[in-house]
């Protein structure tokens, strides 16, 4: 598995692996180094990463380059799974451009902080560039909040033991909208 830090504006992946953000993706895409020199091993077996490298003046252009596309094709032949970390969808063109080079996108939202409208705008922007959205990850969910317990109860009630399984009533359109965003 390979993790690529393509957030060329506010890189963070190198910190997870407690390394410096030296040579990386931006160096390769600007022609300063070869691909092999930016792939780093980790203490976790079969996990590799590519740091972002120095912050360039033109992140969107580098991500949209033919070299990035060729790099992804080369890496797909070598790694079974590639995860590409990107900047936020809104505010930068980088992620929309990146979506054309990957098989799918997973939106990440901060529980209780990301407004629903923001998530919907991000979804709409990705749909405009024909990105395939695979799902949504909600970070920092407070499981002590009462509404989380309500959803757990509904899930358990529906998916509980087969002989006790009951059908949930049809959700209103506002409940469906909140479940899908």
Backbone as a chain_set.jsonl record, in Angstrom:
{"seq": "XXXXXXXXXXXXXXXXXXXXXXXXXXXXXXXXXXXXXXXXXXXXXXXXXXXXXXXXXXXXXXXXXXXXXXXXXXXXXXXXXXXXXXXXXXXXXXXXXXXXXXXXXXXXXXXXXXXXXXXXXXXXXXXXXXXXXXXXXXXXXXXXXXXXXXXXXXXXXXXXXXXXXXXXXXXXXXXXXXXXX", "coords": {"N": [[0.845, -1.164, 0.0], [0.425, 2.256, -0.706], [0.79, 5.565, 0.4], [0.165, 8.781, -0.592], [1.111, 12.091, -0.222], [-0.504, 14.551, -1.48], [-1.187, 17.039, -0.822], [-0.119, 19.848, -1.491], [-0.048, 22.257, -0.327], [-0.508, 22.436, 2.434], [1.108, 20.299, 3.808], [1.034, 17.172, 5.621], [1.402, 14.45, 6.005], [4.036, 13.466, 6.304], [4.569, 14.008, 8.961], [3.141, 12.101, 10.379], [4.687, 9.86, 10.037], [6.907, 10.67, 11.303], [9.021, 12.083, 10.016], [11.125, 14.311, 8.129], [9.981, 16.769, 5.797], [11.366, 16.493, 3.233], [12.765, 15.689, 0.207], [10.221, 15.106, -2.162], [6.923, 14.706, -3.553], [6.502, 17.177, -4.937], [9.102, 17.77, -5.747], [9.629, 15.677, -7.543], [7.596, 16.079, -9.497], [8.357, 18.518, -10.511], [10.581, 17.89, -11.871], [13.024, 17.558, -10.54], [13.974, 15.271, -9.327], [14.06, 11.626, -9.279], [11.404, 9.125, -9.377], [11.74, 6.858, -7.678], [13.359, 7.826, -5.616], [11.698, 9.266, -3.941], [9.929, 7.612, -2.699], [9.18, 6.242, 0.335], [9.851, 3.815, 2.848], [8.108, 2.397, 5.685], [7.708, 1.698, 9.235], [5.701, -0.064, 9.325], [4.842, -3.091, 7.92], [4.789, -3.498, 4.383], [3.779, -0.951, 3.854], [4.139, 2.098, 2.335], [5.175, 5.502, 1.695], [4.808, 8.696, 0.087], [6.096, 11.772, 0.615], [4.966, 15.226, 0.49], [6.904, 17.066, -0.22], [8.764, 20.166, -0.763], [6.761, 23.152, -0.586], [5.294, 24.176, -3.521], [5.042, 26.924, -5.943], [2.959, 26.508, -7.672], [0.779, 24.449, -7.212], [-1.648, 23.256, -8.326], [-1.094, 23.093, -11.058], [1.042, 21.302, -11.104], [-0.188, 18.957, -10.085], [-2.039, 18.55, -12.087], [-0.489, 17.854, -14.227], [0.9, 15.988, -17.019], [2.939, 14.372, -16.189], [2.228, 13.723, -13.553], [0.038, 12.091, -14.049], [1.292, 9.988, -15.476], [2.987, 9.099, -13.449], [1.107, 8.101, -11.603], [0.09, 5.942, -13.071], [2.372, 4.335, -13.264], [2.804, 3.782, -10.542], [0.442, 2.432, -9.909], [0.853, 0.013, -11.153], [2.704, -1.081, -9.514], [1.803, -1.021, -6.821], [-0.815, -2.428, -4.863], [-2.808, -0.961, -3.591], [-3.477, 2.489, -3.447], [-3.496, 5.413, -1.665], [-4.4, 8.733, -1.768], [-3.739, 11.662, -0.27], [-5.286, 14.803, -0.089], [-5.689, 18.417, -0.481], [-8.391, 20.411, 1.003], [-11.565, 20.165, -0.688], [-13.055, 22.455, -1.383], [-12.124, 25.763, -2.226], [-9.658, 25.333, -3.407], [-8.288, 24.301, -6.534], [-6.915, 21.989, -6.721], [-7.834, 19.428, -5.702], [-10.078, 18.838, -7.273], [-8.826, 18.632, -9.748], [-7.091, 16.522, -9.178], [-8.948, 14.469, -8.861], [-9.416, 13.475, -11.375], [-7.401, 11.723, -11.84], [-7.578, 9.519, -10.24], [-9.222, 6.518, -8.992], [-11.422, 6.885, -7.332], [-13.027, 8.993, -4.858], [-12.963, 9.858, -1.397], [-14.811, 11.664, 0.763], [-13.913, 13.629, 3.541], [-15.082, 14.577, 6.636], [-15.439, 16.771, 9.414], [-16.844, 15.935, 12.362], [-19.649, 17.624, 13.619], [-18.53, 20.063, 12.992], [-18.134, 20.579, 10.239], [-20.232, 22.203, 8.138], [-23.361, 21.113, 6.784], [-24.065, 22.223, 4.319], [-21.594, 22.929, 3.268], [-20.417, 20.439, 2.857], [-22.188, 19.465, 0.953], [-21.726, 21.302, -1.144], [-19.07, 20.621, -1.738], [-19.444, 17.988, -2.602], [-21.055, 18.5, -4.872], [-19.262, 19.99, -6.47], [-17.305, 18.045, -7.003], [-18.869, 16.221, -8.427], [-19.318, 17.773, -10.699], [-16.938, 17.572, -12.067], [-16.988, 15.003, -12.788], [-16.141, 13.183, -10.839], [-15.809, 10.187, -9.002], [-17.463, 9.502, -6.165], [-16.752, 7.663, -3.43], [-17.52, 7.445, -0.803], [-18.095, 8.759, 2.539], [-16.168, 9.878, 5.241], [-16.485, 10.45, 8.619], [-14.873, 12.275, 10.899], [-13.787, 12.357, 14.35], [-16.157, 11.781, 15.829], [-18.404, 12.265, 18.427], [-19.174, 9.93, 20.566], [-20.604, 10.038, 22.851], [-22.624, 11.831, 22.594], [-26.139, 12.379, 22.521], [-27.601, 12.01, 20.108], [-25.995, 10.288, 18.636], [-26.275, 7.884, 20.016], [-28.944, 7.393, 19.463], [-28.872, 6.816, 16.697], [-27.282, 4.536, 16.797], [-28.972, 2.848, 18.219], [-31.106, 2.605, 16.405], [-29.768, 1.333, 14.295], [-28.915, -1.048, 15.545], [-31.397, -2.084, 16.265], [-32.522, -2.604, 13.772], [-30.606, -4.302, 12.534], [-30.264, -6.306, 14.342], [-30.587, -9.513, 16.028], [-31.799, -12.081, 13.886], [-34.368, -13.226, 14.349], [-35.57, -11.244, 15.813], [-35.64, -9.089, 14.191], [-36.921, -6.117, 12.913], [-38.782, -4.094, 10.676], [-37.75, -0.876, 9.829], [-39.52, 2.208, 10.034], [-40.391, 4.094, 7.1], [-38.086, 6.558, 6.215], [-38.275, 10.097, 6.445], [-37.877, 12.6, 3.85], [-36.106, 14.536, 4.774], [-34.65, 13.179, 6.7], [-33.428, 11.27, 5.08], [-31.855, 12.939, 3.496], [-30.049, 13.901, 5.426], [-28.751, 11.577, 6.083], [-27.413, 10.966, 3.768], [-25.499, 12.868, 3.42]], "CA": [[0.0, 0.0, 0.0], [1.174, 3.506, -0.808], [0.097, 6.789, 0.794], [0.792, 9.926, -1.251], [0.69, 13.394, 0.275], [-0.606, 15.492, -2.602], [-1.558, 18.354, -0.305], [1.083, 20.642, -1.739], [-0.257, 23.561, 0.305], [-0.344, 22.258, 3.878], [1.423, 18.875, 3.938], [1.052, 16.642, 6.988], [1.649, 13.006, 6.063], [5.387, 13.19, 6.802], [4.545, 14.069, 10.429], [2.631, 10.816, 10.867], [5.816, 8.93, 10.018], [7.979, 11.315, 12.055], [10.148, 12.388, 9.133], [11.156, 15.654, 7.567], [9.347, 16.889, 4.485], [12.459, 16.815, 2.305], [12.407, 15.337, -1.168], [8.884, 14.552, -2.227], [6.12, 14.78, -4.77], [6.746, 18.415, -5.681], [10.421, 17.659, -6.392], [9.493, 14.788, -8.693], [6.76, 16.689, -10.53], [9.064, 19.646, -11.118], [11.728, 17.368, -12.605], [14.257, 17.658, -9.761], [14.417, 13.966, -8.828], [13.348, 10.486, -9.869], [10.302, 8.592, -8.581], [12.221, 5.939, -6.626], [13.98, 8.539, -4.495], [10.707, 9.899, -3.064], [9.114, 6.571, -2.056], [9.78, 5.889, 1.622], [9.282, 2.721, 3.613], [7.686, 2.725, 7.048], [7.855, 0.587, 10.174], [4.578, -0.968, 9.08], [5.144, -3.914, 6.739], [4.066, -3.263, 3.132], [3.225, 0.399, 3.776], [5.1, 3.074, 1.85], [4.567, 6.818, 1.516], [5.499, 9.75, -0.647], [5.781, 13.076, 1.211], [4.644, 16.256, -0.506], [8.077, 17.834, -0.623], [8.615, 21.607, -0.532], [5.535, 23.749, -1.124], [5.604, 24.853, -4.782], [4.182, 28.072, -6.229], [1.91, 26.133, -8.624], [0.326, 23.083, -6.9], [-2.662, 22.723, -9.258], [-0.461, 22.768, -12.335], [1.82, 20.073, -10.921], [-1.122, 17.83, -9.953], [-2.697, 18.361, -13.378], [0.487, 17.59, -15.29], [0.961, 14.641, -17.595], [3.886, 13.62, -15.363], [1.475, 13.165, -12.432], [-0.756, 10.976, -14.608], [2.235, 8.892, -15.752], [3.429, 8.601, -12.147], [0.029, 7.284, -11.041], [0.049, 4.689, -13.836], [3.537, 3.551, -12.841], [2.588, 3.329, -9.163], [-0.659, 1.452, -9.92], [1.42, -1.268, -11.557], [3.575, -1.554, -8.432], [1.097, -1.121, -5.546], [-2.204, -2.884, -4.935], [-3.685, 0.113, -3.115], [-2.856, 3.807, -3.327], [-4.344, 6.427, -1.039], [-3.83, 10.036, -2.061], [-4.253, 12.72, 0.593], [-5.357, 16.047, -0.856], [-6.217, 19.559, 0.277], [-9.859, 20.464, 0.979], [-12.171, 20.29, -2.016], [-13.443, 23.841, -1.626], [-11.08, 26.764, -2.05], [-8.499, 25.049, -4.241], [-8.594, 23.463, -7.688], [-6.064, 20.799, -6.66], [-8.556, 18.183, -5.484], [-10.888, 18.577, -8.464], [-7.88, 18.172, -10.765], [-6.632, 15.205, -8.727], [-10.013, 13.476, -9.017], [-9.361, 12.901, -12.724], [-6.285, 10.773, -11.887], [-7.783, 8.44, -9.275], [-10.429, 5.716, -9.224], [-12.541, 7.371, -6.536], [-12.742, 9.96, -3.797], [-13.664, 9.727, -0.123], [-14.885, 12.96, 1.435], [-13.673, 13.553, 4.98], [-15.789, 15.668, 7.301], [-15.206, 16.855, 10.845], [-18.138, 15.835, 13.038], [-20.097, 18.785, 14.363], [-17.84, 21.282, 12.557], [-18.342, 20.81, 8.814], [-21.655, 22.422, 7.861], [-23.946, 20.259, 5.752], [-24.011, 22.945, 3.046], [-20.212, 22.834, 2.796], [-20.254, 19.072, 2.352], [-22.978, 19.376, -0.28], [-21.002, 22.039, -2.189], [-17.91, 19.801, -2.113], [-19.984, 16.883, -3.403], [-21.481, 19.041, -6.164], [-18.067, 20.337, -7.234], [-16.699, 16.803, -7.49], [-19.753, 15.686, -9.474], [-19.139, 18.592, -11.903], [-15.752, 17.098, -12.793], [-17.233, 13.567, -12.971], [-15.419, 12.383, -9.846], [-16.581, 9.103, -8.385], [-17.389, 9.604, -4.711], [-16.913, 6.324, -2.863], [-18.157, 7.529, 0.499], [-17.766, 9.864, 3.435], [-15.638, 9.533, 6.559], [-16.744, 11.515, 9.581], [-13.858, 12.224, 11.957], [-14.027, 12.894, 15.688], [-17.551, 11.636, 16.256], [-18.562, 12.173, 19.876], [-20.13, 8.849, 20.798], [-21.36, 10.341, 24.065], [-23.776, 12.677, 22.256], [-27.383, 11.615, 22.544], [-28.073, 11.615, 18.786], [-25.236, 9.125, 18.196], [-26.93, 6.724, 20.622], [-30.185, 7.163, 18.736], [-28.571, 6.121, 15.453], [-26.829, 3.2, 17.15], [-30.16, 2.079, 18.585], [-31.828, 2.28, 15.166], [-28.96, 0.353, 13.569], [-28.985, -2.319, 16.274], [-32.777, -2.545, 16.19], [-32.754, -3.119, 12.428], [-29.673, -5.368, 12.184], [-30.123, -7.227, 15.47], [-30.81, -10.931, 15.743], [-32.732, -12.293, 12.792], [-35.741, -13.454, 14.789], [-36.106, -10.019, 16.399], [-35.491, -8.028, 13.209], [-38.145, -5.405, 12.565], [-38.568, -3.127, 9.613], [-37.818, 0.513, 10.268], [-40.459, 3.0, 9.241], [-39.79, 4.847, 6.005], [-37.514, 7.827, 6.671], [-38.715, 11.28, 5.69], [-36.826, 13.056, 2.946], [-35.075, 15.27, 5.502], [-33.77, 12.176, 7.321], [-32.621, 10.678, 4.017], [-30.83, 13.906, 3.121], [-28.994, 13.964, 6.443], [-28.0, 10.32, 6.041], [-26.593, 10.868, 2.575], [-24.469, 13.908, 3.364]], "C": [[0.895, 1.233, 0.0], [0.27, 4.661, -0.411], [0.862, 7.96, 0.189], [0.236, 11.209, -0.646], [0.679, 14.359, -0.893], [-1.158, 16.838, -2.137], [-0.301, 19.209, -0.374], [0.958, 22.052, -1.181], [-0.028, 23.496, 1.812], [-0.078, 20.771, 4.157], [1.499, 18.416, 5.392], [1.473, 15.18, 7.082], [3.024, 12.688, 6.63], [5.433, 13.193, 8.328], [4.065, 12.754, 11.045], [3.774, 9.82, 10.995], [7.067, 9.521, 10.657], [9.244, 11.514, 11.211], [10.07, 13.85, 8.714], [10.458, 15.632, 6.204], [10.399, 17.349, 3.473], [12.039, 16.569, 0.883], [11.028, 14.704, -1.182], [8.236, 14.759, -3.575], [6.414, 16.038, -5.587], [8.108, 18.401, -6.376], [10.341, 16.8, -7.65], [8.729, 15.463, -9.828], [7.399, 17.906, -11.183], [10.365, 19.215, -11.788], [13.047, 17.393, -11.865], [14.794, 16.321, -9.275], [13.609, 12.855, -9.488], [12.309, 9.932, -8.888], [10.787, 7.715, -7.428], [12.76, 6.676, -5.4], [12.965, 9.182, -3.552], [9.79, 8.884, -2.372], [9.836, 6.095, -0.807], [9.067, 4.691, 2.238], [8.873, 3.212, 4.997], [7.957, 1.528, 7.942], [6.754, -0.441, 9.998], [4.878, -1.765, 7.821], [4.215, -3.589, 5.564], [3.351, -1.919, 3.055], [4.357, 1.36, 3.414], [4.396, 4.422, 1.738], [5.459, 7.716, 0.692], [5.12, 11.064, 0.024], [5.521, 14.103, 0.11], [5.887, 16.937, -1.051], [7.83, 19.309, -0.369], [7.355, 22.16, -1.206], [5.892, 24.548, -2.381], [4.683, 26.052, -5.002], [2.952, 27.699, -7.073], [1.359, 24.717, -8.377], [-0.655, 22.496, -7.907], [-2.048, 22.304, -10.583], [0.357, 21.482, -12.229], [0.915, 18.853, -10.843], [-1.795, 17.532, -11.285], [-1.766, 17.998, -14.513], [0.41, 16.159, -15.815], [1.936, 13.775, -16.803], [3.184, 12.998, -14.157], [0.667, 11.962, -12.907], [0.135, 9.765, -14.878], [2.727, 8.266, -14.454], [2.368, 7.677, -11.552], [-0.07, 5.944, -11.773], [1.201, 3.77, -13.446], [3.316, 2.967, -11.451], [1.464, 2.297, -9.075], [-0.158, 0.071, -10.319], [2.234, -1.899, -10.422], [2.838, -1.815, -7.112], [-0.349, -1.561, -5.755], [-3.18, -1.774, -4.567], [-2.886, 1.398, -2.982], [-3.888, 4.756, -2.741], [-3.647, 7.762, -1.249], [-4.507, 11.068, -1.16], [-4.213, 14.018, -0.196], [-5.823, 17.189, 0.022], [-7.747, 19.531, 0.245], [-10.392, 20.691, -0.437], [-12.474, 21.749, -2.34], [-12.27, 24.781, -1.379], [-9.871, 26.555, -2.936], [-8.93, 24.154, -5.404], [-7.886, 22.116, -7.616], [-6.861, 19.491, -6.595], [-9.444, 17.838, -6.671], [-10.004, 18.052, -9.595], [-7.415, 16.755, -10.434], [-7.676, 14.128, -8.993], [-10.013, 12.829, -10.398], [-8.273, 11.834, -12.846], [-6.459, 9.576, -10.957], [-9.092, 7.712, -9.566], [-11.637, 6.233, -8.462], [-12.075, 8.282, -5.423], [-13.543, 9.593, -2.547], [-13.636, 11.105, 0.525], [-14.671, 12.746, 2.924], [-14.26, 14.801, 5.607], [-15.494, 15.614, 8.792], [-16.558, 16.924, 11.551], [-18.453, 17.077, 13.847], [-19.469, 20.094, 13.93], [-18.09, 21.597, 11.087], [-19.834, 21.01, 8.563], [-22.133, 21.545, 6.703], [-23.84, 20.924, 4.38], [-22.606, 22.866, 2.433], [-19.953, 21.46, 2.188], [-21.02, 18.888, 1.043], [-22.305, 20.121, -1.428], [-19.786, 21.254, -2.665], [-18.361, 18.645, -3.0], [-20.355, 17.378, -4.798], [-20.292, 19.393, -7.051], [-17.408, 19.087, -7.812], [-17.558, 16.152, -8.576], [-19.586, 16.465, -10.779], [-17.941, 18.148, -12.719], [-15.793, 15.581, -12.981], [-16.412, 12.684, -12.04], [-16.367, 11.313, -9.307], [-16.385, 9.211, -6.875], [-17.724, 8.24, -4.127], [-17.623, 6.336, -1.521], [-17.694, 8.736, 1.275], [-17.236, 9.286, 4.731], [-15.914, 10.723, 7.458], [-15.781, 11.32, 10.74], [-14.392, 12.798, 13.255], [-15.499, 12.886, 16.102], [-17.578, 11.476, 17.765], [-19.615, 11.121, 20.17], [-20.939, 9.057, 22.073], [-22.567, 11.228, 23.784], [-25.019, 11.829, 22.135], [-27.838, 11.201, 21.15], [-27.278, 10.44, 18.226], [-25.886, 7.854, 18.747], [-28.222, 6.381, 19.917], [-29.917, 6.398, 17.45], [-28.047, 4.722, 15.722], [-28.024, 2.312, 17.465], [-30.917, 1.663, 17.328], [-31.08, 1.215, 14.382], [-29.097, -1.011, 14.229], [-30.387, -2.917, 16.172], [-33.034, -3.198, 14.838], [-31.884, -4.341, 12.119], [-29.45, -6.362, 13.313], [-30.366, -8.661, 15.054], [-31.946, -11.1, 14.744], [-34.171, -12.455, 13.275], [-36.38, -12.207, 15.397], [-36.084, -8.852, 15.411], [-36.853, -7.432, 12.865], [-37.8, -4.417, 11.472], [-38.709, -1.725, 10.173], [-38.85, 1.251, 9.443], [-39.703, 3.782, 8.178], [-39.331, 6.199, 6.519], [-38.057, 8.961, 5.822], [-37.575, 11.756, 4.811], [-35.754, 13.842, 3.678], [-34.141, 14.314, 6.216], [-32.879, 11.54, 6.268], [-31.522, 11.631, 3.596], [-29.713, 13.951, 4.141], [-28.167, 12.7, 6.449], [-27.075, 10.269, 4.846], [-25.537, 11.95, 2.482], [-23.617, 13.901, 4.572]], "O": [[1.963, 1.255, 0.612], [-0.883, 4.729, -0.837], [2.06, 8.116, 0.425], [-0.98, 11.387, -0.57], [1.712, 14.92, -1.26], [-1.548, 17.674, -2.953], [0.476, 19.274, 0.579], [1.751, 22.935, -1.512], [0.574, 24.398, 2.394], [-0.945, 20.071, 4.681], [1.955, 19.147, 6.271], [1.867, 14.725, 8.156], [3.162, 11.718, 7.376], [6.232, 12.474, 8.927], [4.536, 12.35, 12.108], [3.825, 9.035, 11.942], [8.152, 8.947, 10.566], [10.355, 11.175, 11.617], [9.063, 14.524, 8.93], [10.368, 14.59, 5.555], [10.322, 18.453, 2.933], [11.075, 17.162, 0.397], [10.701, 13.875, -0.333], [8.901, 14.96, -4.591], [6.559, 15.961, -6.807], [8.256, 18.953, -7.466], [10.908, 17.144, -8.688], [9.159, 15.426, -10.981], [7.021, 18.284, -12.291], [11.158, 20.053, -12.22], [14.099, 17.261, -12.49], [15.947, 16.237, -8.852], [12.61, 13.106, -10.163], [12.346, 10.248, -7.699], [10.281, 7.831, -6.312], [12.626, 6.194, -4.275], [13.339, 9.606, -2.458], [8.962, 9.265, -1.545], [10.964, 5.605, -0.878], [7.845, 4.569, 2.161], [9.248, 4.305, 5.42], [8.382, 0.473, 7.472], [6.871, -1.569, 10.476], [5.14, -1.185, 6.768], [3.007, -3.427, 5.741], [2.415, -1.763, 2.271], [5.383, 1.426, 4.09], [3.167, 4.484, 1.692], [6.673, 7.533, 0.606], [3.949, 11.443, 0.012], [5.826, 13.864, -1.058], [5.919, 17.34, -2.213], [6.792, 19.673, 0.184], [6.945, 21.685, -2.266], [6.692, 25.482, -2.321], [3.662, 26.183, -4.328], [2.011, 28.485, -7.175], [1.467, 23.865, -9.259], [-0.503, 21.34, -8.304], [-2.432, 21.288, -11.162], [0.365, 20.669, -13.153], [1.203, 17.826, -11.458], [-2.091, 16.374, -11.58], [-2.209, 17.85, -15.652], [-0.08, 15.253, -15.14], [1.77, 12.556, -16.754], [3.501, 11.872, -13.772], [0.622, 10.934, -12.232], [-0.232, 8.639, -14.542], [2.869, 7.046, -14.365], [2.689, 6.598, -11.055], [-0.294, 4.914, -11.137], [1.017, 2.56, -13.315], [3.607, 1.795, -11.21], [1.529, 1.384, -8.252], [-0.697, -0.937, -9.862], [2.423, -3.115, -10.389], [3.204, -2.725, -6.368], [-1.017, -1.128, -6.694], [-4.252, -1.66, -5.161], [-1.766, 1.4, -2.473], [-5.001, 4.885, -3.25], [-2.462, 7.913, -0.951], [-5.707, 11.313, -1.279], [-3.235, 14.306, -0.887], [-6.296, 16.969, 1.137], [-8.334, 18.714, -0.464], [-9.743, 21.328, -1.266], [-12.185, 22.22, -3.44], [-11.514, 24.602, -0.424], [-9.128, 27.501, -3.195], [-9.842, 23.341, -5.258], [-8.221, 21.199, -8.366], [-6.589, 18.558, -7.35], [-9.553, 16.669, -7.04], [-10.393, 17.133, -10.314], [-7.355, 15.894, -11.313], [-7.325, 12.994, -9.317], [-10.56, 11.739, -10.567], [-8.224, 11.116, -13.845], [-5.585, 8.711, -10.891], [-9.954, 8.216, -10.285], [-12.77, 6.037, -8.903], [-10.891, 8.336, -5.089], [-14.66, 9.083, -2.638], [-12.567, 11.648, 0.802], [-15.189, 11.79, 3.501], [-13.986, 15.923, 5.183], [-15.321, 14.536, 9.361], [-17.322, 17.87, 11.353], [-17.643, 17.532, 14.654], [-19.838, 21.147, 14.45], [-18.244, 22.763, 10.725], [-20.62, 20.082, 8.754], [-21.385, 21.278, 5.762], [-23.554, 20.254, 3.388], [-22.461, 22.75, 1.216], [-19.34, 21.346, 1.126], [-20.535, 18.222, 0.129], [-22.305, 19.639, -2.561], [-19.499, 21.222, -3.862], [-17.739, 18.357, -4.023], [-20.007, 16.744, -5.795], [-20.312, 19.124, -8.252], [-17.002, 19.074, -8.974], [-17.027, 15.595, -9.537], [-19.7, 15.883, -11.858], [-17.922, 18.327, -13.936], [-14.78, 14.952, -13.29], [-16.031, 11.572, -12.405], [-17.572, 11.532, -9.18], [-15.277, 9.032, -6.369], [-18.829, 7.727, -4.302], [-18.257, 5.352, -1.141], [-17.002, 9.613, 0.756], [-17.786, 8.32, 5.261], [-15.616, 11.865, 7.106], [-15.859, 10.332, 11.47], [-15.318, 13.609, 13.266], [-16.011, 13.862, 16.651], [-16.858, 10.645, 18.319], [-20.811, 11.38, 20.04], [-21.877, 8.304, 22.333], [-23.443, 11.367, 24.638], [-24.954, 10.682, 21.693], [-28.417, 10.124, 21.007], [-27.808, 9.668, 17.427], [-26.029, 6.865, 18.029], [-28.566, 5.207, 19.785], [-30.631, 5.448, 17.131], [-28.335, 3.804, 14.954], [-28.083, 1.162, 17.03], [-31.322, 0.508, 17.197], [-31.696, 0.287, 13.857], [-29.362, -2.009, 13.559], [-30.536, -4.128, 16.01], [-33.694, -4.235, 14.766], [-32.358, -5.305, 11.516], [-28.532, -7.18, 13.241], [-30.352, -8.985, 13.867], [-32.926, -10.355, 14.761], [-35.091, -11.89, 12.685], [-37.605, -12.124, 15.486], [-36.474, -7.74, 15.765], [-37.807, -8.152, 12.567], [-36.662, -3.963, 11.362], [-39.658, -1.42, 10.895], [-39.034, 0.945, 8.265], [-38.523, 4.091, 8.339], [-40.089, 6.908, 7.182], [-38.273, 8.801, 4.62], [-36.428, 11.356, 5.009], [-34.596, 13.829, 3.258], [-32.95, 14.599, 6.334], [-31.701, 11.292, 6.524], [-30.389, 11.212, 3.362], [-28.543, 14.031, 3.769], [-26.986, 12.743, 6.791], [-26.047, 9.594, 4.896], [-24.745, 11.946, 1.539], [-22.7, 14.715, 4.684]]}, "num_chains": 1, "name": "protein.A"}
